[in-house]
Amino acid sequence: MATREALLSRTFVELADTLVDEFDVIEVLTVLADRCVALLDAGAAGILLADRDGVLHVMAASTEQARLLELFQLQNHEGPCLDCFTTGTAIVNQDLRTSHDRWPAFQAEALAAGFSSVQALPLHLRDITIGALNVFIDDRDRLSDADIAVAQALADAATIAVLRDQAPREARALSDHLQGALSSRTVIEQAKGVLAERAGVDMDEAFALLRGYARAHDVLLTSVATGLVEGALAAGLLLEHPPAARG
């Protein structure tokens, strides 16, 4: 417990330090997803945000498998993230092995991926829900109340990372801020594909290499991705730096 409390405290200290100056929202959300896995002993985690039209997009995931599972539920219009986002209410301790009628396609896909239960926590500011945090469990069917509280705290931290200290007063300002984050995620996915093809690595390794280069050179992850996609940064340079440690 002491170790988990120390990691949780360190996570929020790092978040506060990161948000003092210019920061890369995708990197921060990825760290939060990774920390969610570590703190909850979960199988995977993902963070989704809505664009200005209310359409959800995957912004961060602890693994490529988790990202693909998130995309599956979005493409099939069913799953815990959609229900959580629509209602603004947390969905907790959904045993995927026993209830097959709520999200049949998603449940089958999640079970095939090795997950036994799922949670979805809202990312919200006052009465506005901007996304959801999904936590996938692979070795048990439920989280404790304390675990759920930690998960919601991480969801709140993700909301802070997205909105920073701007606290928009109107929906237009909020949607514009989110749109910038969504654009960053798009170019990072493009860069992962480019690097995976050129370096002969899988998507998880490609993302780790992008993060490693960004950290080694103290530049924004989005800037590294843009440079690679636009040809200003050679793929070989990214291979010279060890991948960033998860979390």
N, C-alpha and C positions, 0 to 999 in steps of 0.2 A: 504493500500500500504506500509506504514511504517513497518508494521509487516512482510509482505512478504519480503521486502528488508532486514530486520534484519535477517530473517531466511536464506535467500540466502547468505548473508555475513557470517553468522555462519557456513553454510554448507562448504563454501570454506576454511574458517579458520580451521575447523575441518579436512578437507581433507589434507591441508598442514601439520597440526600437525601429522596426522596419517602416512603420507608418509616419515616422518623424519627417522623413525626406521623401524624395521621389522613389517609388517602388514599383515592382512588377507584380500586378495583381494575380497573374497566372501562377507565378512561382509561389506566392504566399498561399494561394488556395491549394496548390499541390502539397506544400508542406503541411497544411492543416489536414488534408485528406490522409497523408502518411501518418501524422500524429494520431489521428482518429483510430487508425488500425492498431497502432502501438498501445495507445491508452486503453482501448476497449478489448484488446486481444481479438480483434475482428479479422475476417478473411480479406475484406476489401472495403473501400469507401469511395464515394464519388460526390461531386458537387455540381449542381445544375443551376443555371440562371436563365431568367426569361428575358427576351428582347423586348423592344418597345411595342411589339404586337402581341405580347403575352405568350410567345412560343418558347419552350424550354430548349436549352442547349447544354451539352456537357462541357463544363469549364475546367474540371480537374478530376483526376482519378488516381488511385494508388497503384493500379496496374492497367495494362492494356486490356486485359480480360474484363476488368470492371468497367472500363470505358465502353467496350463493345456491348456489355450487358445493359448499360445505361442507354446507349443508342437503340438497342433492340426495343426497350419499352417505349421510347419516344416514337420510333417508327411504327410500332404496333398500337400506339394510342392506348396503352394500358400499363398499369404498374403503380407501385407505391408513390413514386415521385410525382406522378400526375395527380393522384388523389390528394397528396399532401399539399401540393402547390395550389390546387383548386380550392381546397377547404381552409388552408392555412393552419391545419391541425396536424399534430404529430401522429404518425402511424408506428406503433411499437410492437415488438415481439410477435410478428406475423410468421407463424410456423408454416413454411412452404411445403412441408411433407404431409400436412393434414388437411389444409384448406385449399382445394383446387378449383373453387368456383369463382373466386374474386378476380384473379388475373390469370386465367388458364394458360395463355401463351407465354407470358412472362415467367410464371411459376415453373413451367416445364424447362424453360431456358436456364433459369437460375439454378434449378436442381441439377441439370446436366452439367453446369459449371462447378458444382460441388458445394453450393450454399444451402443451408438448411433453414435460415430465417433471415428476415430483413426488417430494417427500421428506416423511416423517413422523417426527418426533422425539418421544420420550415425555417427558411431564412427570411426574417421579416423585420420591418422597421415600422413601429406603431401599427397601423392597420393595413400596411402594404406588404404583401409577400412577394419577394423578388426571386425566390428559387427554393431549392431543397437540398439537404444533405442526406445521402443514402449510405447506410451501414449494412454490409452483408456479413453474416456469421456462418462459419463453416463447420463448427464443432459442437454447437449446442443450439437450443431452440429459443432462448430468451436472454435478455440483458437484465441486470438488476436495476432497481430504481436509481441507485447511485450512478450506474453506467449511463442510464438515459439522461440524467442530469448533466453528465460530462459531455455526452453527445450534443445536447442542446446548447451547452456553453460553446462548443466548437462551431456549431451552426451560427450562433450569435457572433463569434469571432470572424467567421467567413463574411457575414453581413457587414461588419465593420471594415473588413479589408476591401470590400467592393465599394462601399459608400465613403470610406475614409472619414475625414472630419467635415465633409461638405454638407451633410444632412440636408439634402435638397428640400426646398419648400414647395415645389410643385412637381407634378408627374412628368412634365416634359424634361426638366433638368435631370430627374432620376433616370428616365429612359435613355437619355443621351449618355449619361455616365456608364450605364450598363452596356450600351452599344459599343463603347470603346473597348470594354473588356471582351466582348464577344468577337470583335475584329482581331484582337490579339490572339485569342484561342484559334481562330481560323488559320492564321499564318504559322502558328506553332505546329498545327497538325500537318500543314503542307511541308514544313521543314522536316518533321519526323519522317515523312514519306520519302523525301529527297535523300536524307541521310541514310535511311535504312537501305535504300536501293544502291547508293554509291558505296557505302561502307560494308554492305553485306551483313547487317545486323538486324535484330528484330526491333519492333516499335518501342518496346520498353527500354532497350539498350540505347536506341537513337535518342529518346527523350532524356535519358540519363547523361548522354554525351553533351547534348545541348545545355543542360543545366550545369554540368561540370565546367564547360567553357565559360558560361556566363559568370559563374562564381569565381573562377580563376582570374578573370579579367575585370571583375567588378562592373559588369555591364548588365543591362536589362535582358532578360530571357527573350523578350519580344524582339529586341534589336538583333540578337544573334540569329533568331529564326528568319527575320527579314533579310539579313545579309546573306544567309545561305540560299534562300529562295530566289533572291534577285541576282545571285552570282558574285556578290561583293566579298563573300567569305567562302574560302575553299573548304570542302568537306574534310580534307586531310588534316587541316589545322585542328579540328575538333577531336580527332583521334589522338592528338598529342596530350590530351588532358584526361585524367581519370574521371569516370562518371561520378556525379555528385551522390553522396550517400543518401539513401532514402530517409526522409524525415529529418 
